[in-house]
Amino acid sequence: MKYLQTKLVAALAMLLAVSTTASAAEELKIDTDSSTIAFVGTKPDGSHEGGFKKFKGHAHADHENPGASSLAIEIDTKSMWSDDEKLTNHLKSPDFFDVRKYPTVKFGSTKVDVTPGEEVSKAIITGKWTMLGKTVEVKVPTTVKVTDAGVLMVAEFKIDRTKWGMTYGQGKIDDEVKIEAKLVLKK
């Protein structure tokens, strides 16, 4: 049982890659009602929290070959919210996310390094993050816990928004943005 859980954890950590589904693969779907994708933007005199209300995704967990596992996530940028309505509208503008021109953000894994744990495993997920028409490789530290209903993945990391050409307010707004994701994947 422990071996199977370790294999499942490793498979799910292969977040967001495009792969073929092997016969031993199990499909898991993101429970969007229980999952969250949020961000925190900072500046010298404070910070603002926000996130996305709509996103979708699924995972293929291959128990025999975790390297063949995958998870795909697509975020609807128009569903963005923040702790300030005026800021939300500005974030949706061409100065930041330009949601009319770029309605989605996508992430696809290319490599996963897993360190199995007793109850919670850790993974470093390397993948392609596509935003504002540009794709940049990022590394996402993740904790993964197998439950009776599926898998819980939690990630907290930073991205440099300027790598995607989001340069508005440089010098007044920090380039790094903290991303916090909790993904509940169900069988």
N, C-alpha and C positions, 0 to 999 in steps of 0.2 A: 504494500500500500504506500509506504514512504517513497519507494522508488518511483511508483506511478505518479505521486504528487510532485516529486522533483522533476520528472519528465514533463508533466503538464505545465508547471511553472516555467520551465525553460521554453516550452513551446509558445506559451502566451507572451513571453518576453520578446519574442520575435516580432513585436508590434509593427504593424503597418507595411509589411513587405508584400509584394505581389508574388505569389507562388502557387504551384499546383497543389490541389488537395489530394493527399494520399488516402488510400482506403482506410487507414487507421485514424484519419483525422476526424476531429469533432468540431462542429461549428458552434461558436458562441457569439451572441449578439450583445452590443452595448445596451444596457438598460438606461436610456437617457433620462428617465424620471429619477433615478438614483445616482446618476453620474453628474460631475461638474467639470467645467473647464473655465478657469479664471485667470486674471492677470492683475499685477500691481505695477503701476507706473510711478516713478518717483522724480522729484525735483528737489533742489536744495532746501526749499521751505515746506516740504510736505510730500504727500503721496495720494494716489487715487486708486480705488479698486474697481474692477470691472470683470466682465466675462462674456460668455456666449450662452444664449438660451437654447439654441438649436444646433445639433450636430448629430451625426450618425456614424455607425461603424460596426464592424464584425471581426471576429477572429477565427482562425483555423488552427486548432491545437492538434499537432501530430504527436501522438504518444510514443511512437516507435522512432521517429526522426524529428526531434524538436527543431532542428535547423530548417525544416520544411514548413514550419508553422508561420502564420502571418496574422496581422491585424490591420485593418484599414479604417481611417477616420477622416471625415470631411466635416469642416465647421462652416456654418452659414454665417457670414460676416454681418449680414443685415440684422441678425438677432443679438448683436452686441448691446451690452448695457454697461453703465458705470454708476458711480455714486453721485453723479451730477448730470442732470438732463442736458444742460448746455454742452458739457464736455462730451457726452455720448454723441450728440449731433456733430461736434467737431471731429471726433474720432472716426466717424463714418464718412467724413469728407475726403477729398483728394489730398489733403495735408497729411492724412494718416492711412487709413485702410481703403479709401476710395471704393466703398462697397458697391456702387453701381457698376464700376468697371471690373472689379475683382470680388465677386460674390462668395467665394470660398477660400478657405485655407486648408491645405492638405499636408499630412505627414505620412511617410512610408519608410518602414525600417529597412536597413540594408545589412545590419550586423547586430548581434546581441551577445553580450558576455554575461553569464549568469553565475552567481555565487549562491548555491543552495543553502537554505537555513532550516532550522528545526520547524518553525511554524511560518516564518516569513522569509522569502528569498529576496535577494537583491540582484538587480540587473542594470547594466549600462547599455542602453539602446541607442545605436547610431542610426541615423536615418535622414531622409530628404524631407525638408520642410519647404513647401511651396506657398508663397504669399506675395501679393503684388506682382505676379507674373515672373518671379525669380525663385529659383530653387537653391537652398543652402543646406549643407550638411550640419546637423546638430547632434550632440550627445545628451541623452536624457537618462539621468539616474532614476531608477524606479524600484519600488518595493512591490512584491507580488505575494498574495496570500490566496491559497486554494480554499474554497469553502464548499459546503454541500451543494449550494446552488450554482456555483461557477467559480469565478476568480475576481479578486479585488486588486486593482493596480493603483498605486499612488505615486505621483511624480511631482517634484518641485525642482525647478531649474531656471536659469536665466538665458535670454537670447539678446543679442545686440540688434536692435531694430534697424540700425543703419545698413546692415548687410543686405536688407531687402529694399534699400533706397528710401526708407522712412526717416527723413532727416529734419523734418519740421521741428523748430524749437531747440536745435542742438546748442548746447551751452546753457540753456535754461531748463531743459528737460533731460534727464539722464538717458543715455543711449540704451542701457540695459533695462530689460523688462522682466519681472519675475512671472513665471508661468506656474500655475498650480492645477493639477488635474487629478481627479478621482474617477476612475473608470470601473464600473460594476459590469462584469461580463457574465451573462447567464446562458445556461445550456438550452 
